[in-house]
Amino acid sequence: MGLSTHVLDTMHGTPAAGMGAELYEVQGSEAKLVKRFALNADGRSPDGPLYADGALKAGRYRLVFDVAAYFRGKGAELPDPPFLDRVTLDFGIAHPQQHYHVPLLVSPWSYSTYRGS
């Protein structure tokens, strides 16, 4: 049914509008960039699902989020180097006929993810 993501800025209590992100397909040690995008005002990919119904295939994937750049842009004082720079989430799709939602809750100091609905 597809793949989607949603990022919430837990420092400010808002969606992470404008955060840069990348989606990769991973095979072995190789990662192929599928798309690069900035999150919309709701903290989601701007064009809807990252993969629409029927396009998602079983396999390994990676989402990378530009966390430090986002928080610097919001005026947060970060050390150099930042504790979290780019958050990388590697995950597998075993049942592509189901919907996979990969949310990220993030601050400059911590993050959490899970398989959402």
C-alpha beads as a LAMMPS data file, in Angstrom:
LAMMPS data file: protein, C-alpha beads

117 atoms
116 bonds

1 atom types
1 bond types

-500.0 500.0 xlo xhi
-500.0 500.0 ylo yhi
-500.0 500.0 zlo zhi

Masses

1 110.0

Atoms # bond

1 1 1 0.000 0.000 0.000
2 1 1 2.980 2.346 0.111
3 1 1 5.583 4.048 2.254
4 1 1 5.293 7.337 4.118
5 1 1 7.180 9.329 6.750
6 1 1 6.380 12.113 9.212
7 1 1 8.864 14.058 11.352
8 1 1 7.975 15.856 14.573
9 1 1 10.330 18.396 16.171
10 1 1 10.071 17.516 19.874
11 1 1 12.181 20.535 20.907
12 1 1 9.610 23.004 19.583
13 1 1 6.523 20.772 19.617
14 1 1 5.880 21.222 15.884
15 1 1 6.167 19.334 12.603
16 1 1 9.719 19.573 11.210
17 1 1 8.738 21.726 8.223
18 1 1 11.610 22.278 5.819
19 1 1 13.865 19.490 7.132
20 1 1 15.826 17.884 4.309
21 1 1 15.500 14.141 3.802
22 1 1 16.625 11.418 1.418
23 1 1 15.234 7.990 0.560
24 1 1 17.505 5.164 -0.592
25 1 1 17.025 1.592 -1.771
26 1 1 19.723 -0.598 -0.181
27 1 1 21.201 -3.749 -1.690
28 1 1 24.141 -5.197 0.226
29 1 1 26.613 -2.373 0.830
30 1 1 25.203 -0.244 -1.997
31 1 1 22.584 2.469 -1.405
32 1 1 20.851 3.982 -4.430
33 1 1 19.289 7.425 -3.968
34 1 1 15.593 7.311 -4.885
35 1 1 14.640 10.873 -3.993
36 1 1 15.744 13.937 -2.049
37 1 1 13.060 16.199 -0.589
38 1 1 12.212 18.802 2.056
39 1 1 9.388 18.091 4.463
40 1 1 6.212 20.121 3.991
41 1 1 4.457 22.285 6.617
42 1 1 2.999 19.142 8.230
43 1 1 6.438 17.457 8.458
44 1 1 5.638 14.986 5.654
45 1 1 7.038 14.366 2.183
46 1 1 5.699 17.085 -0.140
47 1 1 4.336 14.758 -2.826
48 1 1 2.423 12.378 -0.581
49 1 1 3.641 8.803 -0.094
50 1 1 7.280 8.063 -0.912
51 1 1 6.040 5.022 -2.812
52 1 1 2.463 4.864 -4.016
53 1 1 0.256 1.783 -3.961
54 1 1 1.829 -1.052 -5.917
55 1 1 5.246 0.613 -6.376
56 1 1 6.788 -0.514 -3.066
57 1 1 8.801 -3.739 -3.273
58 1 1 10.148 -6.070 -0.596
59 1 1 13.683 -5.125 0.393
60 1 1 15.844 -2.846 2.477
61 1 1 15.482 0.918 2.553
62 1 1 17.118 3.913 4.235
63 1 1 15.742 7.302 5.211
64 1 1 18.271 10.019 6.092
65 1 1 17.165 13.224 7.824
66 1 1 19.257 16.444 8.013
67 1 1 18.632 17.044 11.700
68 1 1 21.485 19.434 12.612
69 1 1 20.899 21.696 9.591
70 1 1 17.207 21.870 10.457
71 1 1 17.791 22.808 14.124
72 1 1 20.498 25.339 13.229
73 1 1 17.992 26.908 10.853
74 1 1 15.555 27.176 13.768
75 1 1 18.179 29.047 15.818
76 1 1 19.249 26.202 18.111
77 1 1 22.812 26.483 19.438
78 1 1 24.548 23.227 18.579
79 1 1 28.087 22.150 19.435
80 1 1 30.630 21.518 16.678
81 1 1 30.300 18.744 15.769
82 1 1 26.625 18.386 16.672
83 1 1 25.525 15.412 18.765
84 1 1 23.062 14.415 16.015
85 1 1 23.931 15.542 12.510
86 1 1 22.096 13.295 10.051
87 1 1 19.786 10.618 11.429
88 1 1 19.838 7.456 9.345
89 1 1 17.039 4.905 9.628
90 1 1 17.613 1.548 7.940
91 1 1 14.512 -0.630 7.725
92 1 1 13.124 -3.579 5.836
93 1 1 9.923 -4.072 3.897
94 1 1 8.771 -7.685 4.125
95 1 1 5.141 -7.249 3.059
96 1 1 4.923 -4.553 0.342
97 1 1 1.163 -5.020 0.031
98 1 1 0.879 -3.428 3.499
99 1 1 1.403 0.251 4.302
100 1 1 4.672 1.147 6.034
101 1 1 4.813 4.460 7.890
102 1 1 8.192 5.517 9.342
103 1 1 7.769 8.428 11.769
104 1 1 10.666 10.237 13.413
105 1 1 10.418 12.151 16.697
106 1 1 13.579 14.240 17.010
107 1 1 15.392 16.918 19.011
108 1 1 19.060 17.970 18.786
109 1 1 19.833 15.371 21.485
110 1 1 17.588 12.371 20.842
111 1 1 15.321 10.584 18.397
112 1 1 12.786 7.803 18.310
113 1 1 11.123 5.885 15.509
114 1 1 8.716 3.004 15.092
115 1 1 6.562 1.366 12.454
116 1 1 3.460 3.507 12.363
117 1 1 0.179 3.035 10.570

Bonds

1 1 1 2
2 1 2 3
3 1 3 4
4 1 4 5
5 1 5 6
6 1 6 7
7 1 7 8
8 1 8 9
9 1 9 10
10 1 10 11
11 1 11 12
12 1 12 13
13 1 13 14
14 1 14 15
15 1 15 16
16 1 16 17
17 1 17 18
18 1 18 19
19 1 19 20
20 1 20 21
21 1 21 22
22 1 22 23
23 1 23 24
24 1 24 25
25 1 25 26
26 1 26 27
27 1 27 28
28 1 28 29
29 1 29 30
30 1 30 31
31 1 31 32
32 1 32 33
33 1 33 34
34 1 34 35
35 1 35 36
36 1 36 37
37 1 37 38
38 1 38 39
39 1 39 40
40 1 40 41
41 1 41 42
42 1 42 43
43 1 43 44
44 1 44 45
45 1 45 46
46 1 46 47
47 1 47 48
48 1 48 49
49 1 49 50
50 1 50 51
51 1 51 52
52 1 52 53
53 1 53 54
54 1 54 55
55 1 55 56
56 1 56 57
57 1 57 58
58 1 58 59
59 1 59 60
60 1 60 61
61 1 61 62
62 1 62 63
63 1 63 64
64 1 64 65
65 1 65 66
66 1 66 67
67 1 67 68
68 1 68 69
69 1 69 70
70 1 70 71
71 1 71 72
72 1 72 73
73 1 73 74
74 1 74 75
75 1 75 76
76 1 76 77
77 1 77 78
78 1 78 79
79 1 79 80
80 1 80 81
81 1 81 82
82 1 82 83
83 1 83 84
84 1 84 85
85 1 85 86
86 1 86 87
87 1 87 88
88 1 88 89
89 1 89 90
90 1 90 91
91 1 91 92
92 1 92 93
93 1 93 94
94 1 94 95
95 1 95 96
96 1 96 97
97 1 97 98
98 1 98 99
99 1 99 100
100 1 100 101
101 1 101 102
102 1 102 103
103 1 103 104
104 1 104 105
105 1 105 106
106 1 106 107
107 1 107 108
108 1 108 109
109 1 109 110
110 1 110 111
111 1 111 112
112 1 112 113
113 1 113 114
114 1 114 115
115 1 115 116
116 1 116 117
